[in-house]
Amino acid sequence: MNWLDLDEATRRALVDAALDPSPVTGLTHNHYKYPARFSPQFAAAAIDTFTKPGDLIFDPFMGGGTSVVEALAKGRRATGIDISSLATFVAETKTLILRDTDLQAVRRWATRLPSLIDMHLPTVNVPTWEEEGYYRNLNLRSNWRLTKGIEQALASSERLRARKAKQLARCVVLRTAQWALDGRKTLPTIEQFRSAIVLHAGRMVEGAEEFRRRRCEHRVGKPRFFNKSVIGITKDEVFAHGRTPRLVLTSPPYPGIHVLYHRWQVDGRKETPAPFWIANKLDGAGLSHYTMGDRKNPGLRTYFENMQGAFNSISACLTSKTTVVQMVAFSDPDTHLPRYLEMMETAGFAEQFIRDTESPDGRLWRTVPSRRWYADQRGKTSGSQEVVLFHRLRTAKEFVRRPSEAFSEVSDRVVQ
């Protein structure tokens, strides 16, 4: 086995952070509740363990930007990629450096906003969004008032002059709309919506202030964001000045697990692409576009083909000094974890282990409380297991397992 060279204190801190069940909080992490969010505590511990100030951290499946936020707050450089334009909007907003005048403008806007959300006042909508389906399931008898309130709030945010203030205000509306609509059995009243938008604005301004304070303690460049697939990326395209990431810190799409990255569920289990309209971003495609493949595809063939292409591209951008840390969950760990590890090996990686873990397979497993996912075979589950995987580029002497029969069909098609 390949053991990570960690002293006892560092190892303990990393394991404790991975197992920490605390809710996601701090800095700008609650600007938006992105599905399957990375643990900030673990992200911070991994950054402390594997990097030094000034090093570059790369998240190729950026999602809500947790790795990027923690990297910048700790004085590291950061680059993030995500195929979702919604993810890029959220990560960019979370990492804005807002001046006092911007933050004051957002506070004043939020204070005035309740008087502007009025069912007797006209709304301002953009017909194009409705024509293209972004209002789907939003004008029902149960939620049309909230939809009108969202429209009025967005129209008001557009009157802010400063670009960064306007972007944060739009994110406030996005966060409050998510709170009001997504997965709700009982919708809030319009009065509760007015109160919530003021509350969220206050908390998000405070988070932005704290992030700015932490960020300004260090002198590192701006983060780089790319709204694209990681498949086919090159080092020169993504990393400035020939830099190489010291740490790849990510939580990729989970094989066989149904996570709605791109939709909200309203009025029961009806889906709406509303977050893209609210963020003023275009939706890329259906669920399989964001999850690397249809979970109903036999054997998850398209998922593993896409992930193989992704990690082939990632490995070409790294050196032997780069550590790859992933937090992943599987609908069927006994089947999918070996295939995932074979995919990583085919891409040129060797798995690394932490000494003295308590799990039978020597890996670091964690339970995610109060999370409901829809797995391919198991249906609705009350909680989910995630595993933390550590990899580095394989040396010529390191063992490569023979691909299993289930995986060989995929690996045979991979272009080295």
N, C-alpha and C positions, 0 to 999 in steps of 0.2 A: 504493500500500500504506500501511496505517496502522502507523507504527513506534512502539514503546514508547520513551518517553524515559528511557533508562537510561545512566548513565555506564559507561565501559569496565570498571571494577572490579566494579560491581554486575552488569552483564551477564555477565561471566566467571564470577562466583560462582554465578549462577543456572544457567547452562549446565552448569558442572562438577557441580553438585549433581544436576541432572537426569540426567546421564550416569553418575553414580556407581553402580557395580555392587555396592556393599557390601550385605551382608545386613541385613535389618531388625533393629535392636537399639537398646538404650538406653531409659531411663525405664521406662514401663510397656508398651512396644510389644509385648513378648512374653508378655503375660498370656494372649493367645489368638492363634493364627495364623489370622486371618481371610483368606479367599481373595482373591487379587489385591490384596494389601495395598499401600497407598500408601507411597512412599519417605519416611521421616522426614527424610532429608537434604534432599530437594527441598522438602518441606512447610516446613521451617524456613527455607530460602533464599527461598521465595516470600513467606513472612510478613515476613521482613526487607526484601524488595524493595518490597512494595506496601503495607505498613502501618506504623503507629507504635504504641508502647505505649498501651493503652487502647482502640484501635480494635476493632471487632467483626468477627469472622471467622465465616463461615457455610459449613457443609458439608451440602448437601441430600441427599447419598447417603453418609451417614456411615460405614457399614460398621463396621470395628473402631475408629474414632475417632482415627486418626492425626492428622488436621488439628486436632482439638479438643485433643488432648494437647499438641501442639507449640505451639498458640496460647496455651494457659494457661501453659505453661512459659516463654513469652516475654512474658508480661504483657499479653496481649490477651484480650478477651472472646470468648466462643465460643457458638455455637448449632449443634446438629446435629439432622438429621432422618433417620430410616431406617424403611422399611416393615417391617423385621424386628425382632421383639422380642428376638431373640438379639443383634443388633447393638447395640440400646439397652442391654441388660444388660452387654455387654462394654465399651462406651464409658463407661457410668456407673462401672463397677468400676475402669477404668483411671484415672479422674479423681477417685477418692475421696481425701480428705485424712484419713489415718488417724493417730490419736494413738499415742504410744509404747505405751500399754497395749493398744491394738488389735493392733499389730504383734507385741508380745510374746505376746499370746494366740494368734495364728496360728502363731507359732514353736513354742510349747508344744504346740499341737494337732498340728502336723505331726510333732513328735518322738514323741508318744504313738501316732500313727496306725498305724505298722507292726504294733504288737501287737494292734490292733483289726481289722485286715484278716486274717481267718482263715477258711479254707474250712470249718472245723469249727464255727464259730460261726454262729448264725442271722443271716439278713439282714433288712433292713427295707425293704420296697418298698411303693409306693403302688399298689394295684390299678387305680386310675383311669388312671394313665399307661399301664399295660400294656393295659388294655381299649381305650384310644383309639389304640393302635398305635405308641406312642413306643419300645417295646422291639423293634420290628421288626428281625429279623436279629441280635439281641443274645443270644439264648439258644441259639446253635448249639453244637455239640460243641467247636468251636475257641475260643469266646470266653465261655462261660458263667461261667468263673472270674473273668475280668476284670469282667464285668457285676456279679457278686456283690461283688467288691472295691469297685467304684464305689458300689454301694448302701450298703455299710458305711461308706465314707468320707463320703458325703453325710449319712448318719444321724448320724455323729460331728460333722460341721460344724454341724448344727442345734443342738447342745448348747452352742455358744458363745453367750455372753450379748449381747455388743455387736453391733448390727446391721451395722456396717461390717466388723467382723472376720468375722462370719458370711458376708457377701457375698464378701469376698476369699477365704475358705476354700472356698466353693462354686466360685469361679473357678479356684482351684488344682486342684480335682477335675476341672473341665471341661478345663483345659489338659492335665492328665495323661492323662485319658481320650482326648483327641484324639491325643496322642502315642502312646498304646498301641493305638488302634484304626484311626484314619483312614488309609486307603491303605497299610496294612501288608501285606507279603507274608508276613512271619514275625512272629507275635505275641509280645510279651514274656511271660515267666513271671510268676506272681503275686509272686515275690520281687523281680523287676526292677520291677514296678509299685510295690511298697512303696518301693523305693529312689528311684524317679523322683518320686513324690509329695513326698517329703521334699526332693529336689533342687529341684523346681519351686517349692515353697513358699519355700525360702530365696531363690531368685532373684527371685521376685515380691515378697517383702517388701523386698529390697534396692532393686528398681525403684520400689516405692511410697515408700520413704524418699527416694530421689533426686528423684522427682516432687514430693513434699511440699516438699523443700528449695527446688527451683526455683520452685514455685508460690508459696511464701510469701515469695519475694523481691519479689513484686508485690502490689499491692492492687487486684484486680479482682473482680467478682462471680462467683458460681457459674455454671457452664455451664448452658445450657438444652437439654434433650433432648426430642424428640417422636417417639413411635413411631406413624408414620402416613405416608401417601403425601404427597409434596410437591405433587402436583397439587391445585390449589384453595387453597393456603395464601394467607393475607393478611399484610401487614406487621404489623398490629395484633395478630394472633393469635400470631405467632411471635416477634417482636422486642420486648423490654421497653422501656418509656419512650420509644417512638418512634424508637429507634435504627435506623440503616441500616447494613448490612454494608459495610465498606470493601473486603473481599476475599471472594469466593466461591472456596473451594479444595476441589476434590472429584475423585473418580474414579468416574464413573457406571457403571452396568452396560454391558458391552461388547457391541455388536451382533453377533449371529451366533456368539458364542463361548460355549461351554458351561462355565460356572463354577458349581460347587456351593456356593452361599452358605449353604444351609439343610440340607444333609445331609453325613454322612460316608460314605465307602465302606469296607465291611468284607467280609472273606471273598471276595476278588476284587473284583467291582464291584457287590456288593449294597449298596443304600443304606439308611441308618437315620436317623430324625429324632432320635436320642439327644441331640444337644446341647441341644435345647429342654427335654427332661426334666431334664437335669443342671442347666441354668440356671434351672429352675423357671419357664419361660416357655412360652406356647402357640405352636405353629407356625401361621403365617398361612395358607399354602396351598401349592400346588405350585410347581415351578421358575419358571414364567412369571410368578408373582406377584412374585418377587424380581428378575427380570431384565428387567422391563418388556415382556415378550412372548415368545412361543414362537419359538426360533431357527429352527424348521422352517416357520414361517408364510411363505407366499409373499412374497418381497420384504421380509421383516421389517416388514410393514405395521403390526402392532400395536405393535412396538417404537417405530417412529418416531412413531406417533400418541400413544403415552404420553409419549415424551420431548418431543414438541411441547407437550403439555399441561403437563408439568413446567416447562419453561423459559418458557412463557408466564406461569406463576404466579411463577416466580423473578424474571423481569424486572420484574414489577409491584412488587416489593419493593426495587428498587435505584435508584441515582441514577447520573448520568454519571461520578461519581468512583469508582464501584465497578469493580474488575477481577475478571473471572471467569477462573480458571485451572483447567483440567481435564487429567487424564491419562487417555487413552482408548486402547483397542486395537480393531482391526477384523479380522474373519475375512477380509474382502475389501476392503482399503483403497481400491482403485481405484473401487469402486462405492459403498461405504458412507461413506467420508469426505466426498465431495461432498454426499451426502444429509444427512449430519450437519451440515455447514456451512450448507446451505440451511435446515435446521430451526432453527439458531441465528439466522439472518438473519430468518426469519419471526417469531421471538420478539422481534425488535427489537435484535439484537446485531450488531456489526461486528467482524470478526476483526482482531487486532493481531499484529504480528510483531516478532521480535528481529533486529537487524541482524547480518549476518556469520555466520549459521548455515551449516554445511557441507553440509546436505542440499539436494538439487535443488529441492525445492518451497519452500524457505525456512522450513520448520517445524522444530521441535525433536523429533527422533525418538530413542528410546532402545531398546536391546535388553535384555530381561529374561532373564537367564541361568537355566537349570535350572528353568524353569517349563513345565509341560505343561498345555495347554488342548485342548479338543475343538471345533474350528471346524466351521462348517456344511458347508463344501465340502472343506476340506483335510485333515480327519481329525486324527490325532495329530501334534502338532508338538513339536520339541525345544526351541524357544524362541519368544518372542513379541516383536513390535514394539509399543511404545506411542508415542503422539505427545502432546506437550504443546500444548494449544490455549489461546490468550489471546483474550479478548473484552471489549469494553465496550459499553454501550448505544450504539446508532447515533444519530448526529446527523442532522438533516434533510438535510444536504448530502452525506452519504456514500452511496456506490454500493450498490445492492441488485441482486444478480444475478437473472436470471429463473429461476424454478424449473425444473428439468429435467423432462422428461416423466415419468420414474419417480417423481419426488417430488410432482408437481403434484396427483395424486389425493389425497395425504395433506394437503397444505397447503390445498387447497380446502375441506377439512372443518374446518379450524381456526377457532375463533371468536375473532376479534380482540378 
